[in-house]
Amino acid sequence: MGFSKRFFSSFALLILILFFVCVTVMASADKTELHSRLGEENKLQSLKNSSMEEEEWINEHSVENPEEIASMVDMSIRNSTERRRLGYFSCGTGNPIDDCWRCDRRWYLRRKHLANCAIGFGRNAIGGRDGRYYVVSNPGDDDPVNPKPGTLRHAVIQDRPLWILFKRDMVIRLKQELIMNSFKTIDGRGANVHITNGACITIQYVTNVIIHGIHIHDCKPTGNAMVRSSPSHYGWRTIADGDGISIFSSSHIWIDHNSLSNCADGLIDAIMGSTAITISNNYFTHHNEVMLLGHSDSYVRDKRMQATIAYNHFGEGLIQRMPRCRHGYFHVVNNDYTHWEMYAIGGSANPTINSQGNRYLAPFNPFAKEVTKRVETGNKWRQWNWRSEGDLFLNGAYFTPSGSGSAASYARASSLGAKSSSLIGTITSNAGALSCRRGFMC
């Protein structure tokens, strides 16, 4: 009996111990599970907070128009590439054409490098880069049908690419229009060359022409005569207007660093479907109707015309048409306008004009302060895309914009990145024909 009581007492104690052990284990398990759940909740909250922060960061740096950013990045890359290609950092003048070649003291040994320096819509004009040099030694023009070897006329009519330079300083008086053939460069560097007091230059039905570094002035109407245009062809020419340079149904044309003044008609005219033109670094003076781009309001083929007018100086004695545009797309960028009597930029027939980074100094005449002029338009001009962006207006000058104003409207009238108008004095300080000497920077 005593044994049974001791047994049951021991058994009860064992059960009690097991009960406490089970309770302790269960409590520990619950605590572990609680910690585990708390940890998971903390992780979830942390992830949630992290996601919210990431979402806030994305929202903070997001853009409404990702295509615009892509376009900006693409433009930045292309601008950087163009600067490297042009040797932009070599001189630091800010003029990318000049910085491409003028720093080279041995420029006269590498003349054809100039063909790699074009910008704008005429940037692919190679002129006579892939041909031989032709040295003009005779300033005469005795026979426009049978020009003598060594004359400028004999050089420009050849069927092969030629890079034409001059043996010495020359004054060339042309009896009839100088009709150029394709793939020619007239390079006046190293000589003081004037084409004056007679006919001047015609670029007609050809491609890839560069005219650089010459003086063109006092051009006269000529014609009603036979004139040779190639080794195998000459023909009758009617009366020419007396333009300094006439571009007619031609493409890939670059007119750079010339001095032009006082001609019977325009200093430079580009008409009849001409396109891919850059007119740069020229010095224009003493003339009425400076530049015509587009043949007539009714000639719709000029809708394809694209021309860049860059780094030029429009100087003393000018009256109007700098330029006067019809139909096409025109980038007027980083020019210095110091004189006009009527207006600077005019147009008709719905041209697109993109004016960027120019300096406009108005005349003292209070009725001639406006840069722009729409010709014979009524109210149609309000729909034309003309804009001014980053231009500097002095002495009361002002530009009357029109059209939609959206950047997309000017895509076909944009050919290079505009520089600040505050740099215009430096960029255009050497506009016109340069005085270049061997062994020195030009």
C-alpha angles and dihedrals in degrees: 000000000000088000092055093052092049090048094051091045091052092045092050091049090050091050090049092050091048089050092053091046091052092048091049093049092047091048090049090049092049090049091049091048090047091052089046092052092045089050092050091048090049090050091048091048090047091050090046092050090046091051091048091050091048091048091049090049091050091048091048093054099033123111130219092225113037091177089062091055091048089051091049092050091048091050091049091052093047092047091050091049092049091050091052092046092051095046089244096174096047098092107004097218090131093237104110095198094053094041088057095065116355096081091064111099088197094054090129090064092049102039095143091062085081089075089066093056103068120118136183127039092328093052094116094058105120099173111189095339094126096047139069129280118263117198116208107216102162122062092194129113103187099148121026090189098048106024118191120247110260094039125111091241092054089052100049097049096057118118095227130072112273136180103212122205135165130249094212144344111309144183108206120196109191119208093203138008115303099235110201128211124216125282099028133139121196103201115185097176114131094024136068102238124180126185102194151141095027140043120333140199128323121187104188131167092344140108140217105032127158122190113187139168107002138119116240117184147137093028115180135206111262136164144098086114144100114266130180117233100175138006089267103038141054128161149169116291121201122214112309119215097233099250119167091227121004117195111193124178091333136129142202095035125162121189109185139169098355129140113225131181148146106013128160095248127000128347090221125006124180114186148144101052098320115156146160092060132158121189107186144161094005126144114221121191143159102015141117111213101027107178134006120193111184130031104236141330090259097049099092096177086082088072087089094056117121119182134172119209106190141162094356126143115224099198146174124339098022122137113179149332104064075169126340107199138198131190102328141082120278130186110198104186138168097346126148114231108189100154139033132140103196109014140317108225123028139165153162138195096050105294119177110235121189110189113188134169097348127145114228118191109187122216120250091252103107091212095056102054095109115099094202136061129184110206122220096332112129106203097326091097092075089076095050117105107241119148140171117210124176094347121151116227120199135183093014098310116158138181122217108216126201142175133046098321093214118137091233090064090064100045093106091045095054118091108154142004113278119230125219115287087229087074096054095101091058098038095052100032092106098041114145133037110339129225103233127181128188114259094023134087108266 
